[in-house]
Amino acid sequence: MDIYDELGVRKIINGNATLTRLGGSIMPSEVLAAMAEASRHFVDIDELQEMVGQRIAKLTRNEAAYVSCGAAAGIVLSVAACMTGLDPDKRARLPNTRGMKNEVIVHRCGRPGFDFAITQTGAKLVEIGTQKGTSPSQMERAINRKTAAILYFYNEVTMQGQVPLKDGIRMGGKHGVPVIVDAAAQLPPVENLWRFTWMGADLVLFSGGKGLCGPQSSGLILGRKDLIEACAFNACPRDFIGRPMKVGKEEIVGLLAALEWYLGVDHAKLMRTYEDQVRYLVEEFSGLEGVCARRSFPSEAGQPMPRAEIVFDEEKLGMTRDEILARLWQGSPAISLAPAGEGGVYVNPQTLIPGQERIISARVREVIGVR
């Protein structure tokens, strides 16, 4: 019996992704130990943020760093920082942005649902382009004296229709407009921790609870020192726009421990493990009547990781893909997989404990009536 058993909460095999609604990632023992140690003492949160920020900046080859309460909170603080700087009057007026730069440029193509984090600061969204794509001239025309920032929701899959990041950075620099990159799920590859800022992006955001395997309620802001200071200026424990987005001492230390752990991982070996899990699933379902399987690349977030794609012939099997997913979700153990195309599912090894791919195979075979 564990706490979930006591509460009657189902434990789920996550073959889907590092989804917030499923709890992000599983934290390694080093992170749990650091969080437990941090919980035993009182500290000055600003001092802790400063010292941890300096350590993280050095580890990630960046000028400065700040730990936020998740990547969405990182968007709020980053946009607020671009609008207020270190001006206490502007900070006190948010979300009233009258009289300050308050427009944030985003691409219509690839725009996710997370952009509420921009508008809750009082900023105004300025969409450029169409769902089919955006030209550099459209971005150039959108920049004006009220532009506070250009924000990219980065995903290798959807970037094809957007103004290339290097061009956006060039235009932002030309007009003195900061460029923010939301790269919440863009780990791996590990090089992304410094790649975007080395390209010239002013602020880059990562989730602490996805690829880093840190606390789910943590995020990482990397970039220019003056803007990082402005993020802290707007953040808890101060009583302004960032006050509800509290990040505790345990999460701050936990994210540092997660980053140190992540930088020490043998990523080539980890990818071989993922490939082995995908290969096993592809072999398990190849040659079965009504089913085919193949390796899919990259992941749903455009990360350079493989997934297994299992495609069902719904007519031959006498059940739909959605019925299969529902039975997996309602079964024991509960299994979460991602839908793929018209009649398939993806199995993502990033969130699997080695061996769980075998449980998934057995359960899918049981559901579709194949042994």
C-alpha positions in Angstrom: 0.0 0.0 0.0 1.2 3.5 -0.8 -0.5 6.9 -0.6 -2.2 6.5 -3.9 -3.6 3.1 -2.8 -4.8 4.6 0.5 -6.5 7.5 -1.4 -8.0 5.2 -4.0 -6.2 7.0 -6.9 -5.2 4.9 -9.9 -1.6 4.7 -10.8 -1.1 5.1 -14.6 1.5 3.7 -17.0 2.3 6.8 -19.0 3.2 5.9 -22.6 1.8 9.3 -23.7 4.2 12.2 -23.0 5.4 14.5 -20.1 1.9 15.8 -19.8 0.9 18.2 -16.9 -2.4 16.4 -16.4 -0.5 13.1 -15.8 2.1 14.7 -13.4 4.9 15.5 -15.8 7.8 13.1 -15.1 9.1 10.8 -12.5 11.7 12.5 -10.3 15.0 10.6 -9.7 16.1 9.9 -6.2 18.7 12.7 -6.2 16.0 15.3 -6.8 13.8 13.8 -4.0 16.7 13.8 -1.6 17.6 17.4 -2.4 14.0 18.5 -1.9 13.7 16.7 1.5 17.0 18.3 2.6 15.7 21.8 1.6 12.5 21.3 3.5 14.3 21.1 6.9 15.4 24.7 7.2 14.2 28.3 6.8 16.0 30.4 4.2 15.7 33.8 2.6 13.9 33.0 -0.7 15.5 35.9 -2.6 19.0 34.8 -1.5 18.2 31.2 -2.4 17.0 32.3 -5.9 20.1 34.4 -6.4 22.5 31.6 -5.4 20.7 28.9 -7.3 20.3 31.2 -10.3 24.1 31.8 -10.4 24.8 28.1 -10.2 22.2 27.3 -12.9 23.5 30.0 -15.2 27.0 28.6 -14.9 25.8 25.0 -15.6 23.8 26.1 -18.6 26.4 28.5 -20.0 24.0 31.4 -19.7 24.3 35.0 -18.3 21.6 34.5 -15.7 18.8 32.2 -14.6 15.7 32.2 -12.5 13.5 29.4 -11.1 9.8 30.0 -11.8 6.6 28.1 -10.8 6.4 26.2 -14.1 7.0 27.3 -17.7 3.6 29.1 -17.9 4.6 31.2 -14.9 7.9 31.8 -16.7 5.9 33.4 -19.6 4.0 35.7 -17.2 7.2 36.8 -15.5 9.1 37.2 -18.8 6.4 39.3 -20.5 6.0 41.4 -17.3 9.8 41.9 -17.2 9.8 43.2 -20.8 7.0 45.6 -20.0 8.1 47.0 -16.6 11.8 46.5 -16.4 12.7 47.6 -12.9 10.2 50.4 -12.8 8.2 50.1 -9.6 5.3 52.2 -10.9 4.8 50.1 -13.9 5.1 46.9 -11.9 2.4 48.2 -9.4 0.0 48.9 -12.3 -0.1 45.5 -13.9 -2.3 44.2 -15.5 -3.1 47.9 -16.4 -0.6 48.5 -19.2 -1.7 51.9 -20.3 1.2 54.1 -21.2 3.8 51.3 -21.5 4.9 49.0 -24.2 2.3 46.3 -24.1 2.2 44.4 -27.4 3.6 40.9 -27.8 4.0 39.4 -31.3 3.1 35.8 -31.8 2.7 33.6 -34.8 -0.8 32.4 -35.7 0.8 29.2 -37.1 1.6 26.8 -34.3 0.0 29.0 -31.6 -0.9 26.8 -28.6 -3.4 27.4 -25.8 -0.7 28.6 -23.4 -0.8 32.2 -24.6 -3.3 33.2 -21.8 -0.1 33.5 -19.8 0.8 36.5 -22.0 -2.6 38.3 -21.7 -3.0 37.8 -18.0 -0.2 40.3 -17.6 -2.4 42.9 -19.4 -0.3 42.5 -22.6 -2.0 42.6 -26.0 -1.4 39.7 -28.4 -0.5 40.7 -32.0 -0.9 37.8 -34.3 1.1 37.6 -37.5 0.7 35.4 -40.5 -1.9 32.7 -41.1 -2.2 29.0 -40.2 -0.2 28.3 -43.4 2.8 30.5 -42.5 4.3 33.9 -41.9 6.8 36.0 -43.8 9.6 38.0 -42.3 8.0 41.2 -43.7 4.8 40.5 -41.7 6.8 40.4 -38.6 8.7 43.5 -39.5 5.5 45.4 -40.1 4.0 44.3 -36.8 6.9 45.8 -34.8 6.1 49.4 -33.5 6.8 51.7 -30.6 4.4 49.6 -28.4 6.0 46.3 -29.0 7.2 44.8 -25.7 8.4 41.4 -27.0 8.4 38.8 -29.7 7.4 35.4 -28.3 8.1 32.1 -30.0 6.3 28.9 -28.9 9.1 26.6 -30.1 8.4 23.2 -31.6 10.5 21.8 -34.4 7.4 20.4 -36.1 5.5 23.8 -36.2 8.5 26.0 -36.8 8.4 25.4 -40.6 5.5 27.9 -41.0 7.0 30.6 -38.7 9.6 33.2 -39.4 12.9 31.5 -38.6 14.1 32.2 -35.1 17.4 33.6 -36.3 15.5 36.1 -38.4 13.1 37.0 -35.5 16.1 37.6 -33.3 17.8 39.8 -35.9 14.6 41.9 -36.3 14.1 42.1 -32.5 17.7 43.3 -32.1 17.3 45.8 -34.9 14.3 47.4 -33.1 15.4 46.9 -29.5 12.6 44.3 -28.9 13.4 41.3 -26.7 12.8 37.8 -28.1 11.3 35.2 -25.7 11.4 31.5 -26.6 9.0 29.2 -24.8 11.0 25.9 -25.1 9.1 24.2 -22.3 9.3 20.7 -23.8 12.5 21.1 -25.8 14.7 18.8 -23.8 16.3 16.7 -25.2 18.6 17.7 -26.8 20.6 19.0 -23.8 22.3 21.6 -26.0 19.0 23.5 -26.1 19.8 24.8 -22.6 22.3 27.2 -24.2 21.5 27.0 -28.0 18.7 29.6 -28.1 20.4 32.2 -26.0 23.7 31.7 -28.0 21.6 32.4 -31.1 20.7 35.7 -29.4 17.3 35.1 -27.8 16.9 37.3 -24.7 14.9 34.9 -22.5 14.3 31.1 -22.9 11.9 29.1 -20.8 11.9 25.4 -19.9 9.6 23.2 -17.9 11.2 21.8 -14.8 8.8 18.8 -14.8 9.3 17.5 -18.3 12.7 16.4 -19.8 14.6 17.7 -16.7 12.6 15.3 -14.5 12.4 17.9 -11.7 9.5 19.1 -9.7 6.3 19.5 -11.8 5.6 22.9 -10.3 9.0 24.4 -11.4 10.3 26.1 -14.5 13.5 27.6 -15.7 14.1 31.1 -17.2 17.5 31.6 -18.8 18.9 34.7 -20.5 19.9 38.3 -20.2 20.8 39.4 -16.7 18.8 42.6 -16.7 15.6 40.8 -17.8 16.2 38.0 -15.3 16.4 40.7 -12.6 13.1 42.1 -13.9 11.5 38.7 -13.7 12.5 38.4 -10.1 11.3 42.0 -9.6 7.8 40.9 -10.6 7.9 37.6 -8.9 6.9 36.2 -5.5 7.5 37.0 -2.6 6.7 40.5 -3.9 3.0 41.4 -3.9 2.6 42.0 -7.6 1.6 40.1 -10.8 3.8 37.0 -9.9 2.7 36.7 -6.3 0.2 33.8 -7.0 3.0 31.9 -8.8 4.9 30.9 -5.7 7.9 28.5 -6.1 9.0 27.0 -2.8 12.4 26.4 -1.4 12.0 22.7 -2.1 11.2 23.3 -5.8 14.0 25.8 -6.2 16.6 23.3 -4.8 14.8 20.4 -6.5 15.2 22.0 -10.0 18.9 22.7 -9.4 19.3 19.0 -8.4 17.3 17.9 -11.5 19.5 20.0 -13.8 22.7 18.6 -12.3 21.3 15.1 -12.7 20.2 15.8 -16.3 23.6 17.1 -17.3 25.2 14.0 -15.9 23.0 11.6 -17.8 24.5 9.5 -20.5 22.1 10.7 -23.2 23.4 8.4 -25.9 22.7 5.4 -23.7 19.3 6.8 -22.8 18.4 7.1 -26.5 19.5 3.5 -27.0 17.1 2.5 -24.3 14.3 4.4 -26.0 15.2 2.8 -29.3 15.2 -0.7 -27.7 11.7 -0.1 -26.3 10.4 1.1 -29.6 12.0 -1.8 -31.5 10.4 -4.2 -29.1 6.9 -2.8 -29.6 7.3 -2.6 -33.4 8.4 -6.3 -33.5 5.5 -7.3 -31.1 2.8 -5.9 -33.4 4.4 -6.5 -36.8 2.7 -9.3 -38.8 -0.5 -9.3 -36.8 -3.7 -9.3 -38.8 -5.5 -6.0 -38.4 -2.4 -4.2 -36.9 0.8 -2.7 -38.2 3.6 -0.9 -36.3 6.5 1.3 -37.2 9.0 3.6 -35.6 8.0 7.3 -35.6 10.3 10.2 -35.4 10.5 12.9 -33.9 8.3 13.1 -30.8 5.1 15.1 -30.5 7.0 18.1 -29.3 9.5 17.8 -32.1 12.2 16.4 -29.8 14.8 14.1 -31.4 13.3 11.0 -29.8 11.6 7.9 -31.3 8.1 6.6 -30.7 6.3 3.4 -31.6 3.3 4.0 -33.8 0.7 1.2 -33.7 -2.0 1.5 -36.4 -5.2 -0.5 -36.1 -7.5 -1.7 -38.9 -10.7 -0.7 -37.1 -12.9 -2.7 -39.5 -11.0 -5.9 -39.2 -10.7 -5.6 -35.4 -14.3 -4.6 -35.0 -13.5 -1.7 -32.7 -12.3 1.8 -33.1 -8.9 3.3 -32.0 -10.8 5.4 -29.5 -12.5 2.4 -28.0 -9.1 0.8 -27.6 -7.7 3.9 -25.8 -10.7 4.0 -23.5 -10.3 0.3 -22.5 -6.6 0.8 -21.8 -7.4 3.9 -19.7 -10.2 2.1 -17.8 -8.3 -1.1 -17.3 -5.9 -2.3 -14.7 -3.2 -1.1 -14.8 -4.5 2.1 -16.4 -2.5 3.0 -19.5 -2.4 6.4 -21.3 -1.3 6.5 -24.9 -1.6 9.3 -27.5 -3.8 9.1 -30.5 -2.0 8.9 -33.9 -3.7 9.9 -37.2 -7.0 8.2 -38.0 -6.6 4.9 -36.4 -3.4 4.6 -34.5 -1.7 5.3 -31.2 1.8 6.5 -30.2 3.8 4.9 -27.4 6.4 7.3 -26.1 9.3 5.7 -24.3 10.3 9.0 -22.6 7.8 8.5 -19.8 8.1 4.7 -19.5 10.0 2.8 -16.8 12.0 0.1 -18.6 9.8 -3.0 -18.8 6.5 -1.1 -19.0 6.6 -1.5 -22.8 6.0 -5.2 -22.2 2.9 -4.5 -20.1 1.6 -2.1 -22.7 2.1 -4.8 -25.4 0.3 -7.4 -23.4 -2.6 -5.1 -22.5 -3.1 -3.9 -26.1 -3.1 -7.5 -27.3 -5.6 -8.4 -24.7 -7.9 -5.5 -25.6 -7.9 -6.2 -29.4 -8.2 -10.0 -28.8 -4.8 -11.1 -30.1 -2.4 -13.2 -28.1 
